[in-house]
Amino acid sequence: MLSCADFLAEFGDYLENVANPDLRARLEEHLRECKTCRVIVDSTKKTIRIVTDSDSFTVPAENVESIVKDVMARIRKKKP
Amino acid sequence: MSESLAIRNEPFGQYPGLVAAHGLVPNLFRAQSELPRVIEAEERLIDAVVVRENVLSRPQKESLLCTVAGVWGNDYCQALYGRSLRAVSEKETALLKFAGKLARQAPWFSRKDVQVLRDTGFDDAAILESVITTALGRFLCTLAYALHPDLDPGLALPVSSEPLRFSESSDWVETPGPYLQQGPRPAEDFPPYASFREQYGFIPNLFRVQTLRPDVLEAEVQALEKILLPEDYLSRTQKESILLVTSAANLNTYWVSVQGQMLSVLGVPPEESDQLVEDHHRAAIKAADIALLDEVRKLAYPLAPPGSGFEWDTLRAYGFSAAQIVEAVAMSALANFLNTLQAGLGAVPDFPPRRVFGQKDLYRFPGQVRPTSDAAFPDDPDADVVARVQNGEVDAFEDLVRRHTRRVMATLAGIVGNMDDARDATQDVFLKAFEHIDRFQRRSKFSTWLISIAINTGTEFLRQCKPCDPLENFEDEQGFRPRQLQSWADNPEQQVAAAQRSSLVREAVLRLPEKYRVAVLLRDISQLSTEEAAAALGLKVPALKARVLRGRLMLRESLAPHFIRIENRSPDAQLR
């Protein structure tokens, strides 16, 4: 059976549901026996969800238009 | 040095060979005015390779130079040699494809490509000239990429044309060389060979397989004597190291083998040379020399996105003089020339190589471009608008800015750490993209290309204000091991208000070491696919996946104290 270190090195594809069937079977075999790795998988999935859903780096709409305006003004100034 | 300055200040009319070849002394050579001996060597090579007609005609050779410039997107050299470009026959098209593949995809070049040209009706003398001309094309493109001279009077930028399509294979093919028949064996006192015996102690095989053109051999030896051997600016060890590192970047087993020997003669232990080949950052050399090798290695792939190309200012900051930088560029150009010659002629190593490059070494350096089909990327939603901009419709660029500002600025905010700097950097990204859009060859989505410019711009910003970079040592990368082992709440979002959550995530992302931070930003904030993120970072997919996973696990560590079950304050278990 995989060690926890092996599991942690390999479970990236499992998190994204793209692990091949053989790898998936080996990872799930480990998970059935290891509560710690179950905790890590669960909390990492939640981490991804929280990070993806957060608006930590969201750019306000008004900023977009002002950047478009500034960029195009600088380009047109260079290339009349 | 005073002699050089005196020569430098004289008019450029003293290079009749360059005038004969181009009608004037092009700015490409004027940009090297610090080093007249280097210009003389280049003049001699151009005269022997391009001006003297032997088997191939001069227009054919200029078409080859133009083709090499085309496959590397080098407008200057295309303009310089494009004047004679004309409609070519099927036979000549085969010649141009040969040159294009050798110039751009040398690791994939093999005896098979030589045979294709032979089958088209070219004899070995013509093929030798094609290889030498292609190698010279790489030399000139390297110079032009690093020195970016202004266009000369009377030259015009090339008009976009149908790209060459190679009969390419993505497989690494090893075929034994040499590929061509050899000419008569030169006399024992043939000057180039006498020079090799004196300088190297042996005659490298690469120069034994070009005996059909002794005049070119003489010009090549003079290039070595005038560029590599003098020690008035860079030291011989620095220059041999440039040749070694460039050859390693080009995956050229032959030249890495020769350079290991040369450095050994200069007192560099073999283990040190091996380290230069694998990763010069870990070699026991000065920081300035690491920077020098960083910059010249970029010249092995002169297609880097804007903002990540050869940086003259970086080398000046490390104390290199203008003459030293020009010499480093010329040395790198010479290395690309020699590497291309070897790849085209299949010269076998002179010694048992300590390092043999193979399939597994492909794409080993960040930014290295994987050769792909020349067809445009099929599913790019920006393709039409990009084409309009490339055709001169400036206003169409506004659509691209509007479409991509959010993603570019979010990526930059995650790299530089604050919205004000991200806003300025975002503008820079779009200006660079507009300036270089003619070089965008649709081998990726436009959005991927744009994000790669954003990453380079953001990381360059960080380099310039290094003290701001927060916590590079946040985790011991080698010893990373999850420590937060408590179960999280079923709905962790409910434990923390949205505004605070946003702030926690931002701080946690910004605490990540840069390489993990950028990977996570591209996948989880900017929502790029794994393949797009890997392409934007110039990484293989498995390397990108490893960085994303490590980054996510580090984020999990940072966020865990806020999202574990409130009643659960002790670890549930331990790693085994």
HADDOCK unambig.tbl for C-alpha pairs under 7 A between the chains (distance, minus, plus):
assign (segid A and resid 3 and name CA) (segid B and resid 576 and name CA) 6.96 0.50 0.50
assign (segid A and resid 4 and name CA) (segid B and resid 575 and name CA) 6.26 0.50 0.50
assign (segid A and resid 4 and name CA) (segid B and resid 576 and name CA) 5.92 0.50 0.50
assign (segid A and resid 12 and name CA) (segid B and resid 545 and name CA) 6.93 0.50 0.50
assign (segid A and resid 12 and name CA) (segid B and resid 549 and name CA) 5.65 0.50 0.50
assign (segid A and resid 35 and name CA) (segid B and resid 573 and name CA) 6.97 0.50 0.50
assign (segid A and resid 36 and name CA) (segid B and resid 485 and name CA) 6.56 0.50 0.50
assign (segid A and resid 36 and name CA) (segid B and resid 573 and name CA) 5.44 0.50 0.50
assign (segid A and resid 36 and name CA) (segid B and resid 574 and name CA) 6.12 0.50 0.50
assign (segid A and resid 36 and name CA) (segid B and resid 575 and name CA) 6.29 0.50 0.50
assign (segid A and resid 39 and name CA) (segid B and resid 485 and name CA) 6.74 0.50 0.50
assign (segid A and resid 39 and name CA) (segid B and resid 486 and name CA) 6.99 0.50 0.50
assign (segid A and resid 39 and name CA) (segid B and resid 487 and name CA) 5.51 0.50 0.50
assign (segid A and resid 40 and name CA) (segid B and resid 485 and name CA) 6.92 0.50 0.50
assign (segid A and resid 43 and name CA) (segid B and resid 488 and name CA) 5.92 0.50 0.50
assign (segid A and resid 43 and name CA) (segid B and resid 556 and name CA) 6.92 0.50 0.50
assign (segid A and resid 44 and name CA) (segid B and resid 552 and name CA) 6.87 0.50 0.50
assign (segid A and resid 44 and name CA) (segid B and resid 553 and name CA) 6.54 0.50 0.50
assign (segid A and resid 44 and name CA) (segid B and resid 556 and name CA) 5.94 0.50 0.50
assign (segid A and resid 47 and name CA) (segid B and resid 556 and name CA) 5.72 0.50 0.50
assign (segid A and resid 48 and name CA) (segid B and resid 524 and name CA) 7.00 0.50 0.50
assign (segid A and resid 51 and name CA) (segid B and resid 505 and name CA) 6.18 0.50 0.50
assign (segid A and resid 51 and name CA) (segid B and resid 524 and name CA) 6.74 0.50 0.50
assign (segid A and resid 52 and name CA) (segid B and resid 524 and name CA) 5.22 0.50 0.50
assign (segid A and resid 52 and name CA) (segid B and resid 525 and name CA) 5.70 0.50 0.50
assign (segid A and resid 54 and name CA) (segid B and resid 502 and name CA) 5.42 0.50 0.50
assign (segid A and resid 55 and name CA) (segid B and resid 502 and name CA) 5.92 0.50 0.50
assign (segid A and resid 56 and name CA) (segid B and resid 502 and name CA) 4.67 0.50 0.50
assign (segid A and resid 56 and name CA) (segid B and resid 503 and name CA) 6.41 0.50 0.50
assign (segid A and resid 56 and name CA) (segid B and resid 505 and name CA) 6.45 0.50 0.50
assign (segid A and resid 56 and name CA) (segid B and resid 506 and name CA) 5.27 0.50 0.50
assign (segid A and resid 57 and name CA) (segid B and resid 410 and name CA) 5.09 0.50 0.50
assign (segid A and resid 57 and name CA) (segid B and resid 413 and name CA) 6.50 0.50 0.50
assign (segid A and resid 57 and name CA) (segid B and resid 414 and name CA) 6.93 0.50 0.50
assign (segid A and resid 58 and name CA) (segid B and resid 410 and name CA) 6.21 0.50 0.50
assign (segid A and resid 59 and name CA) (segid B and resid 406 and name CA) 5.70 0.50 0.50
assign (segid A and resid 59 and name CA) (segid B and resid 410 and name CA) 6.58 0.50 0.50
assign (segid A and resid 64 and name CA) (segid B and resid 402 and name CA) 6.78 0.50 0.50
assign (segid A and resid 64 and name CA) (segid B and resid 405 and name CA) 6.11 0.50 0.50
assign (segid A and resid 64 and name CA) (segid B and resid 406 and name CA) 6.74 0.50 0.50
assign (segid A and resid 67 and name CA) (segid B and resid 427 and name CA) 6.85 0.50 0.50
assign (segid A and resid 68 and name CA) (segid B and resid 398 and name CA) 6.63 0.50 0.50
assign (segid A and resid 68 and name CA) (segid B and resid 401 and name CA) 5.89 0.50 0.50
assign (segid A and resid 68 and name CA) (segid B and resid 402 and name CA) 5.96 0.50 0.50
assign (segid A and resid 71 and name CA) (segid B and resid 427 and name CA) 5.80 0.50 0.50
assign (segid A and resid 71 and name CA) (segid B and resid 431 and name CA) 6.92 0.50 0.50
assign (segid A and resid 72 and name CA) (segid B and resid 398 and name CA) 6.50 0.50 0.50
